[in-house]
């Protein structure tokens, strides 16, 4: 009779541990959720690392290459070299182009005295 109580107590302890393992705090459900979060964070870290690598390469290019600095100054700041002539080509908008042409063809009204 005593053996059955020990066996029942051990079986009850085993069931309690299994419940804690499967559904308790820090159990398998939380472990799986953490695995998903870790995978998502690793993917985000990889994207950030690629961006950082690209920015580092751009910084190195700007530090070492005068052509890169010149290209950036021309495109972003609109700078030109001494002696160059800057030409801006402006195409009229499709909708307002006819209105602009009509406005240019018609003389301005004379002011009334």
C-alpha positions as CSV (number, residue, x, y, z in Angstrom):
1,X,0.0,0.0,0.0
2,X,2.8,2.3,0.8
3,X,4.3,1.8,-2.7
4,X,1.1,3.1,-4.4
5,X,1.2,6.4,-2.4
6,X,4.8,6.9,-3.5
7,X,4.0,6.1,-7.0
8,X,0.9,8.3,-7.0
9,X,2.9,11.2,-5.5
10,X,5.6,10.8,-8.1
11,X,3.0,10.7,-10.9
12,X,1.3,13.8,-9.5
13,X,4.7,15.6,-9.4
14,X,5.4,14.5,-13.0
15,X,2.0,15.9,-14.1
16,X,2.6,19.1,-12.3
17,X,6.0,19.5,-14.0
18,X,4.5,18.7,-17.4
19,X,1.8,21.4,-16.9
20,X,4.5,23.9,-16.0
21,X,6.6,22.9,-19.0
22,X,3.8,23.2,-21.5
23,X,1.6,26.0,-20.2
24,X,3.5,27.7,-17.4
25,X,5.6,30.8,-17.3
26,X,8.7,30.3,-19.5
27,X,7.1,27.2,-21.0
28,X,7.3,26.0,-24.6
29,X,4.7,28.4,-25.8
30,X,6.7,31.4,-24.7
31,X,9.9,29.8,-26.0
32,X,8.3,29.5,-29.5
33,X,7.2,33.1,-29.4
34,X,10.7,34.2,-28.4
35,X,12.1,32.2,-31.3
36,X,9.8,34.1,-33.7
37,X,10.9,37.4,-32.2
38,X,14.6,36.5,-32.4
39,X,14.2,35.5,-36.1
40,X,12.4,38.8,-36.8
41,X,15.1,40.8,-35.0
42,X,17.9,38.9,-36.9
43,X,16.2,39.9,-40.2
44,X,16.0,43.5,-39.1
45,X,19.6,43.4,-38.0
46,X,20.7,42.1,-41.4
47,X,18.8,44.9,-43.1
48,X,20.4,47.5,-40.8
49,X,23.8,46.0,-41.5
50,X,23.3,46.2,-45.2
51,X,22.3,49.9,-44.9
52,X,25.3,50.6,-42.6
53,X,27.6,49.0,-45.1
54,X,26.3,51.1,-47.9
55,X,26.6,54.3,-45.8
56,X,30.1,53.3,-44.8
57,X,31.1,52.8,-48.4
58,X,29.6,56.2,-49.3
59,X,31.5,57.9,-46.5
60,X,34.8,56.3,-47.7
61,X,34.0,57.4,-51.2
62,X,33.4,60.9,-50.1
63,X,36.5,61.0,-48.0
64,X,38.8,59.7,-50.7
65,X,37.3,60.8,-54.0
66,X,37.2,64.3,-55.2
67,X,34.9,63.2,-58.1
68,X,32.3,62.0,-55.6
69,X,32.3,65.3,-53.8
70,X,32.0,67.2,-57.0
71,X,29.1,65.1,-58.2
72,X,27.3,65.6,-54.9
73,X,27.9,69.3,-55.0
74,X,26.6,69.5,-58.5
75,X,23.5,67.4,-58.0
76,X,22.4,68.4,-54.5
77,X,23.7,72.0,-54.2
78,X,23.5,73.1,-57.8
79,X,27.1,74.3,-57.8
80,X,29.1,74.8,-61.0
81,X,32.8,75.2,-61.8
82,X,34.3,78.6,-62.5
83,X,34.0,79.4,-66.2
84,X,31.1,77.0,-66.8
85,X,27.8,78.2,-68.1
86,X,24.7,76.7,-66.5
87,X,21.7,76.0,-68.7
88,X,18.3,75.0,-67.3
89,X,15.9,73.3,-69.6
90,X,12.3,73.7,-68.5
91,X,9.6,71.9,-70.2
92,X,6.1,73.4,-69.8
93,X,3.5,71.3,-68.0
94,X,1.1,69.5,-70.4
95,X,-2.1,70.9,-68.8
96,X,-0.9,74.5,-68.4
97,X,1.2,74.7,-71.6
98,X,-1.6,76.0,-73.8
99,X,-2.5,78.7,-71.2
100,X,1.1,79.8,-71.1
101,X,1.4,80.0,-74.9
102,X,-1.8,82.0,-75.1
103,X,-0.6,84.3,-72.4
104,X,2.6,84.9,-74.2
105,X,0.9,85.5,-77.6
106,X,-1.7,88.0,-76.3
107,X,-0.4,91.5,-75.5
108,X,-0.9,92.8,-72.0
109,X,-3.9,95.1,-71.6
110,X,-3.1,98.8,-71.5
111,X,-3.9,100.5,-68.2
112,X,-7.0,102.7,-68.4
113,X,-6.5,106.4,-67.3
